[in-house]
Amino acid sequence: MDTEKDKMLVGELYDPNDPQLAADRKTARALCVKLNSLDPAEAFAKKQLLSSLFGQRIDADITPPFHCDYGYNLKLSAGTYINCNCVFLDIV
């Protein structure tokens, strides 16, 4: 049987209150809070947080504050720039 996350990822109806999806959103929120509170001079820490949030190494520049639901549903091209106050509702 497919998990609620599996259903979400393929675009089927799913239960957003599923414990795994709720935990994933909580993790993404915590990473966004850390990202948004970083000193702009902390470039290395920023890259590490973004890699954790997106689930892969990315070559993008994000100006905080930034918010997203999950992070792992986002794919950014190299050199992407995201300006401040961006919110991605990255459910599939």
N, C-alpha and C positions, 0 to 999 in steps of 0.2 A: 504494500500500500504506500502511496506517495505521502510524504510529509506535507505539512502546510507550506513550508518553505519551498519544497519542490513545486507545489501547485502555483505559488506566487511566481516563481521563476519562469514557468512556461505560460503564464497568463491565464490560468484557470482561477475560478472562484476559490478563495481560501479564507481561513479564519485569522484575522490580524491579531487576535488575542492569544494565539498559540504561544506557549511559554518560550519556545526557541526564538520566534520572531520578536517577542517582547524583549528578550535578552539581547538580541542583535541590535534592536533600536536603542536600548539602554547603553550598550557598548559604544555605538556611534555617537550618541549624545555626549558621553564622557570624553571621547576623543575630540569632539568639536569644542567642548569647553576648554580642554587643554590647548588646542590649536588657537582658539580665540584669545587666550590669556598669555600667549607667548610674547616675549620681547621680540620685536622685528629683527634684531641682530642674531637671534638663535636659529640660523638657517638650517643647521644640521638636525636639530631637534624637530624643526618643522617638517623636514623631509621624512624623518622617521615616523612622525605622527600621521602624515599623509599616506605613507605606505601602509601603515596599520589600518587606517580608515578605509582605504580603497582596496585593500587586500592584494596589492601589487605595487611595485616601484613605479612612480609616475614622474614625468618631467613636465610639471605644470606649476604655475604661480597662482596662489590663492591669497587674496588680501582679506583678512578677517574683518568683521565676523562672517563666518560661514556655517551653514547648518544643512544637514541631510538626514534622511530616515535611516538608511542602512550603510551607504558608502560603497559596499561591494557590488552594487548594481550599476555604478557609474564607471564609464570608460572615457578617459580623456586623451586626446591626441597630444603628442609632444609639442611643447611650446604653448599650450593652452593658458590663457589668462582669465581668471575669474575675479571680478571686482568685489568690493565690500558689500556686505548685506545680502549675499546670495543665499537662497534657500532652494535646495533640490529635493523634491518629493520623489525619491527614487524607488518607488514600488514599481513592479513590472506590470 
